[in-house]
Amino acid sequence: MKSKPTSLLRSPNTMPIQTLIDQKSLARVLGVHSKTISRWRSVGKIPQPFILDANRPYWSSQQIERWQLYDRSPVQPQEHTQTLADKV
């Protein structure tokens, strides 16, 4: 009698399945615009994503959690050095 293969979800020797986060969702979680995520990618400020379908980036939830805990420098809003009155 053959034994049934163990499910990856139930096997104690496998890693848990990771949740993938798309760029729009990641921006929402981090409280920034989606274009900010694109800029951060281009300058290496955020971990590189997986490119899965239609050239869309995805990050693993664990990858982002590690980045937030260990690698992320605080994101500060840009200071406005010029007021509207200064422009007139």
C-alpha positions in Angstrom: 0.0 0.0 0.0 1.4 3.4 -1.1 1.5 6.2 1.4 -0.2 9.4 0.5 2.1 12.4 -0.1 2.1 14.9 2.7 0.5 18.2 2.0 3.0 21.1 2.0 0.5 23.0 4.1 0.5 20.3 6.8 4.1 19.2 6.8 6.0 20.4 9.9 9.2 20.5 7.9 8.2 23.1 5.4 8.1 26.9 5.5 4.7 28.6 5.8 3.2 29.9 2.7 4.0 33.6 2.2 1.4 36.2 1.3 2.3 38.3 -1.7 1.6 42.1 -1.7 1.2 44.1 -4.9 2.5 47.6 -5.2 -0.8 49.4 -4.6 -1.5 47.4 -1.4 2.1 48.0 -0.2 1.7 51.7 -0.8 -1.5 51.7 1.2 0.1 49.7 4.1 3.1 52.1 4.2 0.9 55.2 3.9 2.5 56.5 0.7 1.5 56.8 -3.0 2.1 54.0 -5.4 4.5 56.2 -7.4 6.6 56.6 -4.2 7.0 52.8 -4.1 8.3 53.0 -7.8 10.8 55.7 -6.9 12.0 53.7 -3.8 12.5 50.7 -6.0 14.6 52.6 -8.5 16.9 54.0 -5.9 17.1 50.7 -3.8 15.3 52.1 -0.8 12.9 49.1 -0.7 13.6 45.4 -1.2 13.4 44.3 -4.8 10.1 42.6 -5.7 9.2 39.5 -7.5 7.9 40.1 -11.0 5.2 37.6 -11.7 2.6 38.5 -14.2 2.3 41.3 -16.7 5.5 42.9 -15.3 3.8 43.7 -12.0 5.9 43.7 -8.9 5.0 41.7 -5.7 6.7 41.6 -2.4 6.4 38.8 0.2 4.9 39.9 3.5 7.8 38.4 5.3 10.3 40.3 3.2 8.5 43.6 4.0 8.2 42.8 7.7 12.0 42.2 7.8 12.6 45.4 5.9 10.4 47.4 8.3 12.1 45.9 11.4 15.7 46.0 10.4 16.5 47.9 7.2 14.0 50.7 6.9 15.2 54.2 7.7 12.3 56.4 8.9 10.4 58.0 6.0 10.0 61.6 6.7 7.6 63.9 4.7 9.5 66.4 2.6 9.8 69.7 4.3 8.3 72.6 2.4 11.0 75.2 2.4 8.9 77.7 0.5 5.5 78.9 1.5 2.9 80.2 -0.8 3.6 83.8 0.4 7.3 83.3 -0.5 6.3 82.4 -4.1 4.4 85.7 -4.7 
